[in-house]
Amino acid sequence: WRIGWAIAPAVIASAIKNIHVKLTDSAPAPFQEAALTAFRSPPGFFEALRAVKKTVLLASNKCYICVLT
């Protein structure tokens, strides 16, 4: 949480508000880079990623079941 305040003439307060909106409502640069990389990746990348995710989830599920029994 970011809490703060400023007292300034209307022109400067308006500029502060514009900067604040851009900083808090925009996606961080690393997320933008990740999205761009995802858009540029071939479909095979996502199929391989999905397979790895499924394997990890299945392995963790088996391990969880072992702990419960």
PQR file with spaces between the fields and no chain letter, atoms N, CA, C, O and H, PARSE charges and radii, in Angstrom:
ATOM       1  N    TRP     1       0.845   -1.174    0.000 -0.4000 1.5000
ATOM       2  CA   TRP     1       0.000    0.000    0.000 -0.0000 2.0000
ATOM       3  C    TRP     1       0.883    1.227    0.000  0.5500 1.7000
ATOM       4  O    TRP     1       1.891    1.306    0.702 -0.5500 1.4000
ATOM       5  N    ARG     2       0.470    2.173   -0.808 -0.4000 1.5000
ATOM       6  CA   ARG     2       1.172    3.448   -0.831 -0.0000 2.0000
ATOM       7  C    ARG     2       0.201    4.531   -0.386  0.5500 1.7000
ATOM       8  O    ARG     2      -0.838    4.747   -1.009 -0.5500 1.4000
ATOM       9  H    ARG     2      -0.349    2.109   -1.378  0.4000 1.0000
ATOM      10  N    ILE     3       0.546    5.191    0.676 -0.4000 1.5000
ATOM      11  CA   ILE     3      -0.314    6.249    1.194 -0.0000 2.0000
ATOM      12  C    ILE     3       0.515    7.531    1.231  0.5500 1.7000
ATOM      13  O    ILE     3       1.648    7.537    1.712 -0.5500 1.4000
ATOM      14  H    ILE     3       1.390    5.016    1.183  0.4000 1.0000
ATOM      15  N    GLY     4      -0.054    8.594    0.725 -0.4000 1.5000
ATOM      16  CA   GLY     4       0.664    9.855    0.748 -0.0000 2.0000
ATOM      17  C    GLY     4      -0.258   10.981    0.337  0.5500 1.7000
ATOM      18  O    GLY     4      -1.416   10.757   -0.016 -0.5500 1.4000
ATOM      19  H    GLY     4      -0.974    8.589    0.334  0.4000 1.0000
ATOM      20  N    TRP     5       0.255   12.172    0.386 -0.4000 1.5000
ATOM      21  CA   TRP     5      -0.532   13.320    0.006 -0.0000 2.0000
ATOM      22  C    TRP     5       0.392   14.406   -0.488  0.5500 1.7000
ATOM      23  O    TRP     5       1.593   14.382   -0.219 -0.5500 1.4000
ATOM      24  H    TRP     5       1.195   12.354    0.672  0.4000 1.0000
ATOM      25  N    ALA     6      -0.164   15.357   -1.207 -0.4000 1.5000
ATOM      26  CA   ALA     6       0.616   16.488   -1.712 -0.0000 2.0000
ATOM      27  C    ALA     6      -0.260   17.731   -1.726  0.5500 1.7000
ATOM      28  O    ALA     6      -1.459   17.665   -2.000 -0.5500 1.4000
ATOM      29  H    ALA     6      -1.140   15.377   -1.425  0.4000 1.0000
ATOM      30  N    ILE     7       0.351   18.845   -1.431 -0.4000 1.5000
ATOM      31  CA   ILE     7      -0.323   20.138   -1.529 -0.0000 2.0000
ATOM      32  C    ILE     7       0.422   20.911   -2.609  0.5500 1.7000
ATOM      33  O    ILE     7       1.623   21.157   -2.502 -0.5500 1.4000
ATOM      34  H    ILE     7       1.324   18.899   -1.209  0.4000 1.0000
ATOM      35  N    ALA     8      -0.319   21.292   -3.659 -0.4000 1.5000
ATOM      36  CA   ALA     8       0.327   21.973   -4.781 -0.0000 2.0000
ATOM      37  C    ALA     8      -0.707   22.796   -5.532  0.5500 1.7000
ATOM      38  O    ALA     8      -1.910   22.579   -5.389 -0.5500 1.4000
ATOM      39  H    ALA     8      -1.295   21.092   -3.746  0.4000 1.0000
ATOM      40  N    PRO     9      -0.233   23.741   -6.330 -0.5600 1.5000
ATOM      41  CA   PRO     9      -1.156   24.470   -7.196  0.2800 2.0000
ATOM      42  C    PRO     9      -1.870   23.492   -8.141  0.5500 1.7000
ATOM      43  O    PRO     9      -1.366   22.400   -8.405 -0.5500 1.4000
ATOM      44  N    ALA    10      -3.029   23.884   -8.641 -0.4000 1.5000
ATOM      45  CA   ALA    10      -3.861   22.998   -9.463 -0.0000 2.0000
ATOM      46  C    ALA    10      -3.103   22.407  -10.653  0.5500 1.7000
ATOM      47  O    ALA    10      -3.274   21.229  -10.965 -0.5500 1.4000
ATOM      48  H    ALA    10      -3.439   24.771   -8.427  0.4000 1.0000
ATOM      49  N    VAL    11      -2.281   23.196  -11.310 -0.4000 1.5000
ATOM      50  CA   VAL    11      -1.536   22.705  -12.481 -0.0000 2.0000
ATOM      51  C    VAL    11      -0.583   21.584  -12.075  0.5500 1.7000
ATOM      52  O    VAL    11      -0.509   20.557  -12.749 -0.5500 1.4000
ATOM      53  H    VAL    11      -2.142   24.153  -11.056  0.4000 1.0000
ATOM      54  N    ILE    12       0.131   21.773  -10.997 -0.4000 1.5000
ATOM      55  CA   ILE    12       1.084   20.757  -10.532 -0.0000 2.0000
ATOM      56  C    ILE    12       0.329   19.554   -9.972  0.5500 1.7000
ATOM      57  O    ILE    12       0.733   18.414  -10.204 -0.5500 1.4000
ATOM      58  H    ILE    12       0.071   22.607  -10.448  0.4000 1.0000
ATOM      59  N    ALA    13      -0.753   19.786   -9.243 -0.4000 1.5000
ATOM      60  CA   ALA    13      -1.550   18.675   -8.713 -0.0000 2.0000
ATOM      61  C    ALA    13      -2.088   17.810   -9.850  0.5500 1.7000
ATOM      62  O    ALA    13      -2.127   16.585   -9.736 -0.5500 1.4000
ATOM      63  H    ALA    13      -1.081   20.712   -9.054  0.4000 1.0000
ATOM      64  N    SER    14      -2.500   18.442  -10.938 -0.4000 1.5000
ATOM      65  CA   SER    14      -2.986   17.695  -12.103 -0.0000 2.0000
ATOM      66  C    SER    14      -1.873   16.827  -12.684  0.5500 1.7000
ATOM      67  O    SER    14      -2.110   15.674  -13.046 -0.5500 1.4000
ATOM      68  H    SER    14      -2.468   19.437  -11.030  0.4000 1.0000
ATOM      69  N    ALA    15      -0.666   17.373  -12.775 -0.4000 1.5000
ATOM      70  CA   ALA    15       0.471   16.598  -13.284 -0.0000 2.0000
ATOM      71  C    ALA    15       0.792   15.433  -12.357  0.5500 1.7000
ATOM      72  O    ALA    15       1.076   14.328  -12.819 -0.5500 1.4000
ATOM      73  H    ALA    15      -0.474   18.309  -12.481  0.4000 1.0000
ATOM      74  N    ILE    16       0.747   15.677  -11.057 -0.4000 1.5000
ATOM      75  CA   ILE    16       0.999   14.604  -10.080 -0.0000 2.0000
ATOM      76  C    ILE    16      -0.039   13.502  -10.242  0.5500 1.7000
ATOM      77  O    ILE    16       0.294   12.317  -10.208 -0.5500 1.4000
ATOM      78  H    ILE    16       0.516   16.575  -10.682  0.4000 1.0000
ATOM      79  N    LYS    17      -1.303   13.898  -10.418 -0.4000 1.5000
ATOM      80  CA   LYS    17      -2.374   12.915  -10.590 -0.0000 2.0000
ATOM      81  C    LYS    17      -2.142   12.080  -11.849  0.5500 1.7000
ATOM      82  O    LYS    17      -2.316   10.861  -11.820 -0.5500 1.4000
ATOM      83  H    LYS    17      -1.574   14.860  -10.445  0.4000 1.0000
ATOM      84  N    ASN    18      -1.752   12.720  -12.952 -0.4000 1.5000
ATOM      85  CA   ASN    18      -1.498   11.989  -14.197 -0.0000 2.0000
ATOM      86  C    ASN    18      -0.360   10.984  -14.034  0.5500 1.7000
ATOM      87  O    ASN    18      -0.461    9.850  -14.502 -0.5500 1.4000
ATOM      88  H    ASN    18      -1.611   13.710  -12.976  0.4000 1.0000
ATOM      89  N    ILE    19       0.703   11.390  -13.383 -0.4000 1.5000
ATOM      90  CA   ILE    19       1.834   10.484  -13.162 -0.0000 2.0000
ATOM      91  C    ILE    19       1.404    9.328  -12.253  0.5500 1.7000
ATOM      92  O    ILE    19       1.750    8.174  -12.504 -0.5500 1.4000
ATOM      93  H    ILE    19       0.785   12.311  -13.003  0.4000 1.0000
ATOM      94  N    HIS    20       0.652    9.644  -11.205 -0.4000 1.5000
ATOM      95  CA   HIS    20       0.184    8.612  -10.282 -0.0000 2.0000
ATOM      96  C    HIS    20      -0.657    7.561  -11.014  0.5500 1.7000
ATOM      97  O    HIS    20      -0.477    6.361  -10.805 -0.5500 1.4000
ATOM      98  H    HIS    20       0.371   10.581  -11.001  0.4000 1.0000
ATOM      99  N    VAL    21      -1.567    8.013  -11.864 -0.4000 1.5000
ATOM     100  CA   VAL    21      -2.422    7.076  -12.611 -0.0000 2.0000
ATOM     101  C    VAL    21      -1.577    6.180  -13.503  0.5500 1.7000
ATOM     102  O    VAL    21      -1.818    4.976  -13.583 -0.5500 1.4000
ATOM     103  H    VAL    21      -1.713    8.988  -12.033  0.4000 1.0000
ATOM     104  N    LYS    22      -0.601    6.753  -14.164 -0.4000 1.5000
ATOM     105  CA   LYS    22       0.254    5.954  -15.056 -0.0000 2.0000
ATOM     106  C    LYS    22       1.097    4.943  -14.281  0.5500 1.7000
ATOM     107  O    LYS    22       1.348    3.839  -14.763 -0.5500 1.4000
ATOM     108  H    LYS    22      -0.405    7.732  -14.099  0.4000 1.0000
ATOM     109  N    LEU    23       1.528    5.319  -13.091 -0.4000 1.5000
ATOM     110  CA   LEU    23       2.348    4.406  -12.299 -0.0000 2.0000
ATOM     111  C    LEU    23       1.541    3.278  -11.671  0.5500 1.7000
ATOM     112  O    LEU    23       2.037    2.158  -11.546 -0.5500 1.4000
ATOM     113  H    LEU    23       1.324    6.216  -12.699  0.4000 1.0000
ATOM     114  N    THR    24       0.302    3.561  -11.276 -0.4000 1.5000
ATOM     115  CA   THR    24      -0.478    2.553  -10.559 -0.0000 2.0000
ATOM     116  C    THR    24      -1.392    1.729  -11.462  0.5500 1.7000
ATOM     117  O    THR    24      -1.767    0.615  -11.096 -0.5500 1.4000
ATOM     118  H    THR    24      -0.100    4.471  -11.378  0.4000 1.0000
ATOM     119  N    ASP    25      -1.757    2.249  -12.627 -0.4000 1.5000
ATOM     120  CA   ASP    25      -2.686    1.529  -13.502 -0.0000 2.0000
ATOM     121  C    ASP    25      -2.011    0.800  -14.655  0.5500 1.7000
ATOM     122  O    ASP    25      -2.673    0.042  -15.364 -0.5500 1.4000
ATOM     123  H    ASP    25      -1.453    3.154  -12.924  0.4000 1.0000
ATOM     124  N    SER    26      -0.740    1.003  -14.858 -0.4000 1.5000
ATOM     125  CA   SER    26      -0.030    0.377  -15.963 -0.0000 2.0000
ATOM     126  C    SER    26       0.614   -0.924  -15.507  0.5500 1.7000
ATOM     127  O    SER    26       0.978   -1.083  -14.342 -0.5500 1.4000
ATOM     128  H    SER    26      -0.203    1.619  -14.282  0.4000 1.0000
ATOM     129  N    ALA    27       0.746   -1.844  -16.444 -0.4000 1.5000
ATOM     130  CA   ALA    27       1.439   -3.093  -16.134 -0.0000 2.0000
ATOM     131  C    ALA    27       2.934   -2.812  -15.988  0.5500 1.7000
ATOM     132  O    ALA    27       3.493   -2.048  -16.776 -0.5500 1.4000
ATOM     133  H    ALA    27       0.450   -1.714  -17.391  0.4000 1.0000
ATOM     134  N    PRO    28       3.596   -3.420  -14.989 -0.5600 1.5000
ATOM     135  CA   PRO    28       5.031   -3.225  -14.822  0.2800 2.0000
ATOM     136  C    PRO    28       5.797   -3.691  -16.071  0.5500 1.7000
ATOM     137  O    PRO    28       5.355   -4.600  -16.774 -0.5500 1.4000
ATOM     138  N    ALA    29       6.923   -3.072  -16.331 -0.4000 1.5000
ATOM     139  CA   ALA    29       7.733   -3.382  -17.515 -0.0000 2.0000
ATOM     140  C    ALA    29       8.063   -4.869  -17.649  0.5500 1.7000
ATOM     141  O    ALA    29       7.973   -5.394  -18.759 -0.5500 1.4000
ATOM     142  H    ALA    29       7.282   -2.333  -15.760  0.4000 1.0000
ATOM     143  N    PRO    30       8.442   -5.581  -16.576 -0.5600 1.5000
ATOM     144  CA   PRO    30       8.736   -7.014  -16.745  0.2800 2.0000
ATOM     145  C    PRO    30       7.516   -7.810  -17.238  0.5500 1.7000
ATOM     146  O    PRO    30       7.674   -8.766  -17.997 -0.5500 1.4000
ATOM     147  N    PHE    31       6.311   -7.426  -16.816 -0.4000 1.5000
ATOM     148  CA   PHE    31       5.109   -8.117  -17.286 -0.0000 2.0000
ATOM     149  C    PHE    31       4.858   -7.824  -18.756  0.5500 1.7000
ATOM     150  O    PHE    31       4.411   -8.701  -19.496 -0.5500 1.4000
ATOM     151  H    PHE    31       6.183   -6.649  -16.199  0.4000 1.0000
ATOM     152  N    GLN    32       5.143   -6.594  -19.188 -0.4000 1.5000
ATOM     153  CA   GLN    32       4.989   -6.245  -20.590 -0.0000 2.0000
ATOM     154  C    GLN    32       5.968   -7.041  -21.441  0.5500 1.7000
ATOM     155  O    GLN    32       5.604   -7.529  -22.511 -0.5500 1.4000
ATOM     156  H    GLN    32       5.506   -5.882  -18.587  0.4000 1.0000
ATOM     157  N    GLU    33       7.206   -7.175  -20.977 -0.4000 1.5000
ATOM     158  CA   GLU    33       8.209   -7.976  -21.687 -0.0000 2.0000
ATOM     159  C    GLU    33       7.784   -9.441  -21.774  0.5500 1.7000
ATOM     160  O    GLU    33       7.945  -10.079  -22.814 -0.5500 1.4000
ATOM     161  H    GLU    33       7.502   -6.779  -20.108  0.4000 1.0000
ATOM     162  N    ALA    34       7.242   -9.966  -20.679 -0.4000 1.5000
ATOM     163  CA   ALA    34       6.785  -11.360  -20.671 -0.0000 2.0000
ATOM     164  C    ALA    34       5.643  -11.562  -21.655  0.5500 1.7000
ATOM     165  O    ALA    34       5.603  -12.575  -22.354 -0.5500 1.4000
ATOM     166  H    ALA    34       7.111   -9.447  -19.834  0.4000 1.0000
ATOM     167  N    ALA    35       4.721  -10.621  -21.719 -0.4000 1.5000
ATOM     168  CA   ALA    35       3.605  -10.721  -22.656 -0.0000 2.0000
ATOM     169  C    ALA    35       4.109  -10.679  -24.085  0.5500 1.7000
ATOM     170  O    ALA    35       3.643  -11.452  -24.922 -0.5500 1.4000
ATOM     171  H    ALA    35       4.753   -9.799  -21.151  0.4000 1.0000
ATOM     172  N    LEU    36       5.046   -9.800  -24.382 -0.4000 1.5000
ATOM     173  CA   LEU    36       5.609   -9.707  -25.719 -0.0000 2.0000
ATOM     174  C    LEU    36       6.312  -11.005  -26.107  0.5500 1.7000
ATOM     175  O    LEU    36       6.167  -11.483  -27.232 -0.5500 1.4000
ATOM     176  H    LEU    36       5.425   -9.172  -23.701  0.4000 1.0000
ATOM     177  N    THR    37       7.065  -11.567  -25.183 -0.4000 1.5000
ATOM     178  CA   THR    37       7.736  -12.843  -25.434 -0.0000 2.0000
ATOM     179  C    THR    37       6.712  -13.944  -25.697  0.5500 1.7000
ATOM     180  O    THR    37       6.908  -14.779  -26.580 -0.5500 1.4000
ATOM     181  H    THR    37       7.183  -11.179  -24.269  0.4000 1.0000
ATOM     182  N    ALA    38       5.632  -13.946  -24.940 -0.4000 1.5000
ATOM     183  CA   ALA    38       4.586  -14.949  -25.133 -0.0000 2.0000
ATOM     184  C    ALA    38       3.949  -14.808  -26.512  0.5500 1.7000
ATOM     185  O    ALA    38       3.702  -15.807  -27.187 -0.5500 1.4000
ATOM     186  H    ALA    38       5.473  -13.268  -24.223  0.4000 1.0000
ATOM     187  N    PHE    39       3.683  -13.576  -26.931 -0.4000 1.5000
ATOM     188  CA   PHE    39       3.081  -13.367  -28.252 -0.0000 2.0000
ATOM     189  C    PHE    39       4.010  -13.802  -29.377  0.5500 1.7000
ATOM     190  O    PHE    39       3.548  -14.244  -30.430 -0.5500 1.4000
ATOM     191  H    PHE    39       3.884  -12.764  -26.382  0.4000 1.0000
ATOM     192  N    ARG    40       5.297  -13.682  -29.164 -0.4000 1.5000
ATOM     193  CA   ARG    40       6.279  -14.043  -30.191 -0.0000 2.0000
ATOM     194  C    ARG    40       6.633  -15.530  -30.181  0.5500 1.7000
ATOM     195  O    ARG    40       7.258  -16.015  -31.125 -0.5500 1.4000
ATOM     196  H    ARG    40       5.672  -13.324  -28.309  0.4000 1.0000
ATOM     197  N    SER    41       6.254  -16.250  -29.152 -0.4000 1.5000
ATOM     198  CA   SER    41       6.618  -17.667  -29.026 -0.0000 2.0000
ATOM     199  C    SER    41       5.771  -18.532  -29.956  0.5500 1.7000
ATOM     200  O    SER    41       4.595  -18.245  -30.179 -0.5500 1.4000
ATOM     201  H    SER    41       5.747  -15.857  -28.385  0.4000 1.0000
ATOM     202  N    PRO    42       6.373  -19.591  -30.498 -0.5600 1.5000
ATOM     203  CA   PRO    42       5.612  -20.505  -31.361  0.2800 2.0000
ATOM     204  C    PRO    42       4.622  -21.322  -30.534  0.5500 1.7000
ATOM     205  O    PRO    42       4.829  -21.506  -29.334 -0.5500 1.4000
ATOM     206  N    PRO    43       3.551  -21.814  -31.156 -0.5600 1.5000
ATOM     207  CA   PRO    43       2.550  -22.605  -30.412  0.2800 2.0000
ATOM     208  C    PRO    43       3.149  -23.826  -29.717  0.5500 1.7000
ATOM     209  O    PRO    43       2.670  -24.232  -28.658 -0.5500 1.4000
ATOM     210  N    GLY    44       4.189  -24.413  -30.302 -0.4000 1.5000
ATOM     211  CA   GLY    44       4.821  -25.582  -29.695 -0.0000 2.0000
ATOM     212  C    GLY    44       5.369  -25.306  -28.309  0.5500 1.7000
ATOM     213  O    GLY    44       5.402  -26.206  -27.470 -0.5500 1.4000
ATOM     214  H    GLY    44       4.578  -24.084  -31.162  0.4000 1.0000
ATOM     215  N    PHE    45       5.795  -24.089  -28.055 -0.4000 1.5000
ATOM     216  CA   PHE    45       6.310  -23.718  -26.741 -0.0000 2.0000
ATOM     217  C    PHE    45       5.235  -23.900  -25.678  0.5500 1.7000
ATOM     218  O    PHE    45       5.493  -24.440  -24.603 -0.5500 1.4000
ATOM     219  H    PHE    45       5.768  -23.358  -28.737  0.4000 1.0000
ATOM     220  N    PHE    46       4.022  -23.439  -25.993 -0.4000 1.5000
ATOM     221  CA   PHE    46       2.926  -23.525  -25.026 -0.0000 2.0000
ATOM     222  C    PHE    46       2.452  -24.961  -24.840  0.5500 1.7000
ATOM     223  O    PHE    46       2.036  -25.342  -23.745 -0.5500 1.4000
ATOM     224  H    PHE    46       3.812  -23.000  -26.867  0.4000 1.0000
ATOM     225  N    GLU    47       2.512  -25.756  -25.898 -0.4000 1.5000
ATOM     226  CA   GLU    47       2.152  -27.171  -25.766 -0.0000 2.0000
ATOM     227  C    GLU    47       3.145  -27.876  -24.846  0.5500 1.7000
ATOM     228  O    GLU    47       2.753  -28.678  -23.998 -0.5500 1.4000
ATOM     229  H    GLU    47       2.850  -25.447  -26.787  0.4000 1.0000
ATOM     230  N    ALA    48       4.439  -27.574  -25.018 -0.4000 1.5000
ATOM     231  CA   ALA    48       5.454  -28.175  -24.146 -0.0000 2.0000
ATOM     232  C    ALA    48       5.288  -27.690  -22.708  0.5500 1.7000
ATOM     233  O    ALA    48       5.421  -28.470  -21.766 -0.5500 1.4000
ATOM     234  H    ALA    48       4.758  -26.923  -25.706  0.4000 1.0000
ATOM     235  N    LEU    49       5.001  -26.417  -22.545 -0.4000 1.5000
ATOM     236  CA   LEU    49       4.786  -25.862  -21.206 -0.0000 2.0000
ATOM     237  C    LEU    49       3.587  -26.510  -20.529  0.5500 1.7000
ATOM     238  O    LEU    49       3.631  -26.814  -19.337 -0.5500 1.4000
ATOM     239  H    LEU    49       4.892  -25.782  -23.311  0.4000 1.0000
ATOM     240  N    ARG    50       2.524  -26.718  -21.282 -0.4000 1.5000
ATOM     241  CA   ARG    50       1.318  -27.362  -20.747 -0.0000 2.0000
ATOM     242  C    ARG    50       1.637  -28.800  -20.314  0.5500 1.7000
ATOM     243  O    ARG    50       1.150  -29.259  -19.280 -0.5500 1.4000
ATOM     244  H    ARG    50       2.488  -26.471  -22.250  0.4000 1.0000
ATOM     245  N    ALA    51       2.444  -29.500  -21.092 -0.4000 1.5000
ATOM     246  CA   ALA    51       2.811  -30.877  -20.746 -0.0000 2.0000
ATOM     247  C    ALA    51       3.625  -30.914  -19.453  0.5500 1.7000
ATOM     248  O    ALA    51       3.399  -31.770  -18.597 -0.5500 1.4000
ATOM     249  H    ALA    51       2.840  -29.127  -21.932  0.4000 1.0000
ATOM     250  N    VAL    52       4.564  -29.992  -19.315 -0.4000 1.5000
ATOM     251  CA   VAL    52       5.383  -29.928  -18.089 -0.0000 2.0000
ATOM     252  C    VAL    52       4.493  -29.602  -16.898  0.5500 1.7000
ATOM     253  O    VAL    52       4.626  -30.216  -15.839 -0.5500 1.4000
ATOM     254  H    VAL    52       4.747  -29.297  -20.010  0.4000 1.0000
ATOM     255  N    LYS    53       3.597  -28.655  -17.058 -0.4000 1.5000
ATOM     256  CA   LYS    53       2.692  -28.271  -15.967 -0.0000 2.0000
ATOM     257  C    LYS    53       1.847  -29.458  -15.542  0.5500 1.7000
ATOM     258  O    LYS    53       1.672  -29.711  -14.350 -0.5500 1.4000
ATOM     259  H    LYS    53       3.488  -28.157  -17.919  0.4000 1.0000
ATOM     260  N    LYS    54       1.325  -30.186  -16.520 -0.4000 1.5000
ATOM     261  CA   LYS    54       0.498  -31.348  -16.208 -0.0000 2.0000
ATOM     262  C    LYS    54       1.311  -32.401  -15.459  0.5500 1.7000
ATOM     263  O    LYS    54       0.821  -32.995  -14.498 -0.5500 1.4000
ATOM     264  H    LYS    54       1.468  -29.981  -17.488  0.4000 1.0000
ATOM     265  N    THR    55       2.537  -32.630  -15.889 -0.4000 1.5000
ATOM     266  CA   THR    55       3.399  -33.611  -15.223 -0.0000 2.0000
ATOM     267  C    THR    55       3.684  -33.198  -13.778  0.5500 1.7000
ATOM     268  O    THR    55       3.632  -34.028  -12.870 -0.5500 1.4000
ATOM     269  H    THR    55       2.934  -32.147  -16.669  0.4000 1.0000
ATOM     270  N    VAL    56       3.981  -31.929  -13.572 -0.4000 1.5000
ATOM     271  CA   VAL    56       4.275  -31.439  -12.223 -0.0000 2.0000
ATOM     272  C    VAL    56       3.036  -31.544  -11.340  0.5500 1.7000
ATOM     273  O    VAL    56       3.128  -31.964  -10.186 -0.5500 1.4000
ATOM     274  H    VAL    56       4.024  -31.255  -14.310  0.4000 1.0000
ATOM     275  N    LEU    57       1.874  -31.164  -11.880 -0.4000 1.5000
ATOM     276  CA   LEU    57       0.647  -31.242  -11.090 -0.0000 2.0000
ATOM     277  C    LEU    57       0.306  -32.683  -10.726  0.5500 1.7000
ATOM     278  O    LEU    57      -0.106  -32.964   -9.601 -0.5500 1.4000
ATOM     279  H    LEU    57       1.800  -30.823  -12.817  0.4000 1.0000
ATOM     280  N    LEU    58       0.479  -33.587  -11.677 -0.4000 1.5000
ATOM     281  CA   LEU    58       0.200  -34.997  -11.389 -0.0000 2.0000
ATOM     282  C    LEU    58       1.162  -35.533  -10.333  0.5500 1.7000
ATOM     283  O    LEU    58       0.756  -36.267   -9.433 -0.5500 1.4000
ATOM     284  H    LEU    58       0.814  -33.359  -12.591  0.4000 1.0000
ATOM     285  N    ALA    59       2.429  -35.166  -10.443 -0.4000 1.5000
ATOM     286  CA   ALA    59       3.423  -35.626   -9.468 -0.0000 2.0000
ATOM     287  C    ALA    59       3.113  -35.063   -8.081  0.5500 1.7000
ATOM     288  O    ALA    59       3.211  -35.776   -7.083 -0.5500 1.4000
ATOM     289  H    ALA    59       2.759  -34.569  -11.175  0.4000 1.0000
ATOM     290  N    SER    60       2.741  -33.792   -8.022 -0.4000 1.5000
ATOM     291  CA   SER    60       2.446  -33.210   -6.724 -0.0000 2.0000
ATOM     292  C    SER    60       1.163  -33.799   -6.148  0.5500 1.7000
ATOM     293  O    SER    60       1.044  -33.952   -4.932 -0.5500 1.4000
ATOM     294  H    SER    60       2.661  -33.212   -8.833  0.4000 1.0000
ATOM     295  N    ASN    61       0.212  -34.126   -7.003 -0.4000 1.5000
ATOM     296  CA   ASN    61      -1.034  -34.735   -6.549 -0.0000 2.0000
ATOM     297  C    ASN    61      -0.766  -36.116   -5.954  0.5500 1.7000
ATOM     298  O    ASN    61      -1.319  -36.461   -4.909 -0.5500 1.4000
ATOM     299  H    ASN    61       0.309  -34.001   -7.990  0.4000 1.0000
ATOM     300  N    LYS    62       0.075  -36.900   -6.612 -0.4000 1.5000
ATOM     301  CA   LYS    62       0.412  -38.239   -6.086 -0.0000 2.0000
ATOM     302  C    LYS    62       1.106  -38.122   -4.755  0.5500 1.7000
ATOM     303  O    LYS    62       0.835  -38.893   -3.834 -0.5500 1.4000
ATOM     304  H    LYS    62       0.523  -36.619   -7.461  0.4000 1.0000
ATOM     305  N    CYS    63       2.005  -37.156   -4.646 -0.4000 1.5000
ATOM     306  CA   CYS    63       2.726  -36.954   -3.400 -0.0000 2.0000
ATOM     307  C    CYS    63       1.761  -36.547   -2.291  0.5500 1.7000
ATOM     308  O    CYS    63       1.889  -37.005   -1.156 -0.5500 1.4000
ATOM     309  H    CYS    63       2.225  -36.529   -5.394  0.4000 1.0000
ATOM     310  N    TYR    64       0.810  -35.701   -2.610 -0.4000 1.5000
ATOM     311  CA   TYR    64      -0.184  -35.243   -1.642 -0.0000 2.0000
ATOM     312  C    TYR    64      -1.034  -36.415   -1.185  0.5500 1.7000
ATOM     313  O    TYR    64      -1.340  -36.537    0.002 -0.5500 1.4000
ATOM     314  H    TYR    64       0.706  -35.328   -3.532  0.4000 1.0000
ATOM     315  N    ILE    65      -1.417  -37.278   -2.117 -0.4000 1.5000
ATOM     316  CA   ILE    65      -2.230  -38.449   -1.773 -0.0000 2.0000
ATOM     317  C    ILE    65      -1.429  -39.380   -0.859  0.5500 1.7000
ATOM     318  O    ILE    65      -1.975  -39.962    0.079 -0.5500 1.4000
ATOM     319  H    ILE    65      -1.168  -37.179   -3.080  0.4000 1.0000
ATOM     320  N    CYS    66      -0.114  -39.516   -1.147 -0.4000 1.5000
ATOM     321  CA   CYS    66       0.733  -40.373   -0.309 -0.0000 2.0000
ATOM     322  C    CYS    66       0.793  -39.854    1.128  0.5500 1.7000
ATOM     323  O    CYS    66       0.802  -40.639    2.076 -0.5500 1.4000
ATOM     324  H    CYS    66       0.329  -39.043   -1.909  0.4000 1.0000
ATOM     325  N    VAL    67       0.833  -38.551    1.282 -0.4000 1.5000
ATOM     326  CA   VAL    67       0.917  -37.963    2.617 -0.0000 2.0000
ATOM     327  C    VAL    67      -0.380  -38.211    3.377  0.5500 1.7000
ATOM     328  O    VAL    67      -0.361  -38.454    4.584 -0.5500 1.4000
ATOM     329  H    VAL    67       0.825  -37.913    0.511  0.4000 1.0000
ATOM     330  N    LEU    68      -1.505  -38.151    2.670 -0.4000 1.5000
ATOM     331  CA   LEU    68      -2.798  -38.335    3.326 -0.0000 2.0000
ATOM     332  C    LEU    68      -3.065  -39.785    3.731  0.5500 1.7000
ATOM     333  O    LEU    68      -3.750  -40.036    4.723 -0.5500 1.4000
ATOM     334  H    LEU    68      -1.520  -37.954    1.690  0.4000 1.0000
ATOM     335  N    THR    69      -2.532  -40.727    2.977 -0.4000 1.5000
ATOM     336  CA   THR    69      -2.861  -42.135    3.269 -0.0000 2.0000
ATOM     337  C    THR    69      -1.895  -42.752    4.255  0.5500 1.7000
ATOM     338  O    THR    69      -2.033  -43.925    4.603 -0.5500 1.4000
ATOM     339  H    THR    69      -1.975  -40.523    2.172  0.4000 1.0000
